[in-house]
Amino acid sequence: MNKFAKLKEVVAAVETDVEKFYKGGNSAAGTRVRKALQEIKGLAQEIRTEITEKKNAGK
């Protein structure tokens, strides 16, 4: 469950950079967004694996 909380934190933290990139054309903000998205991808995969393990443990 704490991985999901971390996922929400990362999404919230990157929100301002998304606005800076799309509305202001700030290239550095775009780089930070891409880095955050890579972290989100990893966290999502970890959460998926954890869910699968818990689901299969009950069988």
Secondary structure, 3 states (H helix, E strand, C coil): CHHHHHHHHHHHHHHHHHHHHHHHCCHHHHHHHHHHHHHHHHHHHHHHHHHHHHHHHCC
